[in-house]
């Protein structure tokens, strides 16, 4: 979508077009919609990120908890948000072997059990091996607050990458 098109969308279409920039957090898009017209692509992206950055930490944690588990075969088969589905497909996560799916399931379970949040990583431009290595490294940490900050930054990065992919200048 180009800038002119985005600025001319009616409110309902704007919200439906951007409602999953932050997973299941349409309220952010509803706030950003009121910031139109946007001057350029950077202005749109910064508007989304600024709203997210200014949220209370517990709200950010709730957004983290809405993200799907990586390479979860059940979630993939029943349907992720289109954006999550595309990201997991491009990284090769939808093509995991049964053993890889089982390993991801164990890693997801261990991570959630340890940190009480799902493992979050901006997987675009990463392959399965890079993701697995990062997953294991972060799982070795015992600093829950640090992990929450990493996850918040990853959610932010996912949103930025999504917006960069959707918006044309």
N, C-alpha and C positions, 0 to 999 in steps of 0.2 A: 504494500500500500504506500502511496506517496503522501507527502505532507498535505497537499491541497485536498486530496480525497479524505484523509483522516479529519481534517478540520471541518469538512462539510458533512460528515456522517451525522445522522440524527443520534440523539442520546442513547436510545435503545441499541442501535446498531454498533455504536462506539463501544458500549459496555459489553455487548456479546462478542465483539471482535477481540477485546483485550482482557476479558474477565479472568483468564487463567494465567496471566503473566506471573502472578504470585498464586500458586496452587490453591484453588478453591477460596480465593480471597477477593471476591468481586468488589467488596467495599473500597479497596484501594483504587480500583478502576473508576468507581463512581466518584471518588474525590478528584482523581486526575482529570476526568471528563470536564469538570468545572473550570479547569485551567486553560481551556482552549480560548482563542486560537494559539497554536504552537508556532514558534518562529522557525524552527528547524528540527531535524531529527534529534539532535542533542537535547534540545529543550523538552521534547517528549520523554526521552529516556531519563533525563534528570528529574522530571516531574514525578515519574513513577518511583524512582529510587529515593527521592527526598521524602515522599510520603512514607515509604517503608522505613527509612532511617529514623524518622521521628516517632515511630510507634514505640510503645512501652515494650520492654524486653519480653514480658509474658505473652504479649500478642504475637511477637515474632516467633516465640517458641511454639505457639499454637499453629502458626503457618508452617513451621518446620514439620510438625506432626501430621500435617495434611499431605505431605509429599509421599508418593508411593515408595515402597521398598524397591531397591534396585534389583532388576532381573528376577522379579517375583512372577513366576509362570502363571499363577492364578490371576494376578492383576493384569498381566499382559493379555491373557486370553479373554478376560471379561471387559477389557478396555480401559486404558489410562486416558487422561486428557490428551487431546491430539498433540499438544506440545510435548508432553512427557513421552508419549509413544514415539514421536519422531526422534527425540533425543536418544532414547534407549535403542532404537533401531540403528541409528547412525553409528553408535559406539559398538555395535555388535552384541549388545546384551540380549536382544530378542533371539539371537541365534546360538545361545548357549546350549551346550550338550546337557544331558540329564545330570551328569556329575557336576558340571559347573553350576547348574541351577540349584542343586543340593548344597553346594559349597556356599553360594550366595545366600541361600535360606539360612544356613547355620551362621554365617557372618552377620546377616540382618538381625537374627534373633539375639546373638551375643551382644551386638552393638546396642540394640534397644534395651536389653536387659541391663546393661552396664550404665548407659547414659540417659535412659528414659526418653529418647528421641530416635527417629530413624537416621541412618547414615545418609548424609546429603553430600553430593558432589556434582558440580557442573560437568557432566560427562561429554558434552559436545567437544569434539576434537581429541578425545581420549579413546584408547582401545581397552579391551577387557583386561589385559595384563596390567596396564597402568592403573586401572580402577581397583583391581584386586590388591595391588601393592599399596595403594593409598589407604584402602579399607583396612588392611591388616596393620599398617603403621598407626593409623588413628585409633584402632581398637586397642593397641598397646598402651595408650595414654591412660593415666589415672586422674587427669585434670578435667573434671566435668564442666567447669565454667569455661575453660579454654575450648573444649569441644563444642559447647553451645555457641561460642563466638565464631569458631570456624564454620559451623553449620549456618549461622546467620549470614556470614559472608558468602557462603556458597549459594544460599537462597538468593541473595542479592545478585551474585554473578549469573545465576541461571536466568533471572528476570532480565538482566542487561543483555545477555546473549539472545534471549527470545525476542526482545524488542529490536535488537540490531538485525535479526533475521527477517522480521516482519515488515519493518519500515524501510522504504526506499527514499532517497532524497529527491 
